[in-house]
Amino acid sequence: MKRIPALDSLRGLLLVLMAINHLIWLSGCRSLLQYFTLQPLGQFGAAEGFVMISCLLAGAVYSRAELLEREATNKVLRRAFTIYKYHMVSLLLVMVWFSYCAFALPTVAQSLGNSFNNLGEALPSGFYGIMAYQDVDGNNTLSFGANGIPSEGFGFSNNPAQQGPPSMALIRLTHHEAQDQIIHLLNLY
């Protein structure tokens, strides 16, 4: 099968959109550019579009009738190994970058690491649910966009994976002594 430049161009554009959005999110900022790049096709974002087009192309390339099963398997495995190598190199570069930041920018690493130390010492024993958010705009509250989706990073104890507000059963913690709780902040904007 010959390459289809239009599909390759679309996949490249979707990769650029994903990179722009992740760079904006990592900076903790919000940009007008996100109104055009975050979910350019309604609720169908760049990541979903990239995966869908890639799967369609992989199916077209590796399921041709003229390929024997063994040939198709070998092609798929070679391609998977190539992607794996690129992934490992990218992961190594990210690890080097974060290591550099931790040593070259110690005040940033310290401010990220000591955010909620000793918070639990003041709380009596009992059951709790924790919600944390990143107050990017400095208004001391979680801000929402016009569509009702939070426009700042937020998260809950136990990091429930669901849409909408979680139930207390999902975020409930039993507090009776010092313990660590890592909350992953979600950025939906």
BELPE-V243101 format. One record per pair of residues at least 4 apart in sequence whose C-alpha atoms are under 7 Angstrom apart, sorted by the first residue. I is the first residue (numbers start at 1). GAP is how many residues later the second one is. Records with the same first field share a line. If there is no record, write none. Layout:
# BELPE-V243101
I: GAP  GAP
This chain:
# BELPE-V243101
1: 60
4: 4
5: 4
6: 4
7: 4
8: 4
9: 4
10: 4
11: 4  39
12: 4
13: 4
14: 4  32  36
15: 4
16: 4
17: 4  20  29
18: 4  28  29
19: 4
20: 4
21: 4  13  16  17
22: 4
23: 4
24: 4  5  6
25: 4
28: 108
33: 4
34: 4
36: 4
38: 7
39: 4  5  6  7
40: 5
41: 4
44: 4  5
45: 4
46: 4
47: 4
48: 4
49: 4
50: 4
51: 4
52: 4
53: 4
54: 4
55: 4
56: 4
57: 4
58: 4
59: 4
60: 4
62: 10
67: 4  5
68: 4
69: 4
70: 4
71: 4
72: 4
73: 4
74: 4
75: 4
76: 4
77: 4
78: 4
79: 4
80: 4
81: 4
82: 4
83: 4
84: 4
85: 4
86: 4
87: 4
88: 4
89: 4
90: 4
91: 4
92: 4
93: 4
94: 4
95: 4
96: 4
97: 4
98: 4
99: 4
100: 4
101: 4
102: 4  7
105: 4
106: 4
107: 4
108: 4
109: 4
110: 4
111: 4
120: 58
121: 57
125: 50  51
126: 48  49  50
127: 45  46  47  48
128: 44  45  46
129: 28  39  42  43  44
130: 26  27
131: 24  25  26
132: 22  23  24
133: 9  19  20  21  22  52
134: 18  19  20
135: 4  5  6  7  17
136: 16
142: 8  10
143: 7  8  9
144: 4  5  6  7
145: 4  5  6
149: 39
150: 38  39
151: 37  38
152: 35
153: 32  33  34
154: 31  32  33
155: 4  28  29  30  31
156: 4  15  27
157: 14  24  26
158: 13
159: 24  25
160: 6  10  11
166: 4
167: 4
168: 4
